[in-house]
């Protein structure tokens, strides 16, 4: 059996990077450069960048890491399969651990599913 892998697409991560850099740039501009009297780096002028900066850097780190490494989202081979969405793997699930494979569907929006 050959190995089957599905890898993440690059374009969504590039969009995330562009949006994150834009929001970080707009925030920096709005706080420090837009006003006639820009905020000094104390009080609100320090708290807002202290919150947005690390969050934006973390988002950028994981987006760039996904673009560079491109880990497979799902990998299926003769031993079993590994599901790895978002970079957190469940580990290899061997075919001997699987009892049954079924298709499960969900109800359309606004409807409920009840066993009848």
C-alpha positions as CSV (number, residue, x, y, z in Angstrom):
1,X,0.0,0.0,0.0
2,X,1.4,3.4,-0.9
3,X,1.3,6.3,1.6
4,X,-1.4,8.9,1.1
5,X,-0.9,12.4,2.5
6,X,-2.9,15.6,2.5
7,X,-0.9,18.7,3.2
8,X,-2.2,22.2,4.2
9,X,-2.4,24.8,1.5
10,X,-0.1,27.8,1.6
11,X,-2.5,30.5,0.5
12,X,-4.6,30.6,3.8
13,X,-1.5,31.0,5.8
14,X,-0.3,33.8,3.6
15,X,-3.6,35.5,4.1
16,X,-3.3,35.1,7.9
17,X,0.2,36.6,7.8
18,X,-0.9,39.6,5.7
19,X,-3.9,40.3,8.0
20,X,-1.8,39.9,11.1
21,X,0.9,42.3,9.9
22,X,-1.8,44.7,8.7
23,X,-3.6,44.7,12.1
24,X,-0.3,45.1,14.0
25,X,0.8,47.9,11.7
26,X,-2.6,49.7,12.0
27,X,-2.6,49.4,15.8
28,X,1.0,50.8,16.0
29,X,0.1,53.7,13.7
30,X,-3.2,54.5,15.5
31,X,-1.5,54.5,18.9
32,X,1.8,56.2,18.3
33,X,1.6,58.2,15.0
34,X,-1.9,59.2,14.1
35,X,-2.8,61.5,16.9
36,X,-1.4,65.0,17.3
37,X,-0.4,64.0,20.8
38,X,0.6,60.3,20.5
39,X,0.4,58.1,23.5
40,X,3.5,57.8,25.6
41,X,4.9,54.3,26.2
42,X,3.2,54.1,29.6
43,X,-0.4,53.3,30.7
44,X,-2.6,52.5,27.7
45,X,0.2,53.3,25.3
46,X,2.1,50.3,26.8
47,X,-0.8,47.9,27.6
48,X,-2.3,47.7,24.1
49,X,0.9,46.9,22.3
50,X,1.9,44.5,25.1
51,X,-1.3,42.5,24.4
52,X,-1.4,42.7,20.6
53,X,2.3,42.3,20.1
54,X,2.8,38.8,21.6
55,X,-0.5,37.5,20.2
56,X,0.4,38.8,16.7
57,X,3.9,37.3,17.0
58,X,2.5,33.9,18.0
59,X,0.1,33.9,15.1
60,X,2.9,34.9,12.7
61,X,5.2,32.2,14.1
62,X,2.7,29.4,13.7
63,X,1.7,30.6,10.2
64,X,5.3,30.8,9.0
65,X,6.1,27.4,10.6
66,X,3.2,25.8,8.8
67,X,4.4,27.3,5.5
68,X,8.0,26.1,5.9
69,X,7.4,22.6,7.4
70,X,4.0,21.8,5.8
71,X,3.3,18.8,8.0
72,X,0.6,16.5,6.6
73,X,-2.9,17.0,7.9
74,X,-3.7,13.3,7.4
75,X,-1.4,10.5,6.5
76,X,-2.7,7.0,5.6
77,X,-0.4,4.0,5.0
78,X,-0.3,0.3,5.5
79,X,0.3,0.6,9.3
80,X,-2.7,2.9,10.0
81,X,-3.4,6.6,9.8
82,X,-2.3,9.8,11.6
83,X,-4.5,12.8,11.9
84,X,-2.6,16.1,12.5
85,X,-4.8,19.2,12.2
86,X,-3.2,22.3,13.5
87,X,0.1,20.6,14.2
88,X,-1.1,18.6,17.1
89,X,-1.0,14.9,16.2
90,X,-3.1,12.2,17.7
91,X,-0.3,9.7,17.0
92,X,-0.5,6.7,14.7
93,X,-3.8,4.9,14.9
94,X,-3.1,1.4,13.7
95,X,-5.6,-0.6,11.6
96,X,-5.8,-3.2,14.3
97,X,-7.2,-0.6,16.7
98,X,-10.1,0.2,14.4
99,X,-13.3,-1.8,14.9
100,X,-15.7,-0.1,12.5
101,X,-15.7,2.7,9.9
102,X,-19.0,4.4,9.3
103,X,-20.2,7.5,7.5
104,X,-21.8,10.0,9.8
105,X,-23.8,12.9,8.5
106,X,-25.1,15.9,10.3
107,X,-28.5,17.6,10.0
108,X,-28.8,20.8,8.0
109,X,-28.8,24.1,9.9
110,X,-31.9,24.6,11.9
111,X,-32.9,20.9,12.1
112,X,-32.2,18.4,14.9
113,X,-31.3,14.8,14.6
114,X,-33.2,12.3,16.7
115,X,-33.0,8.5,16.5
116,X,-36.5,7.4,15.5
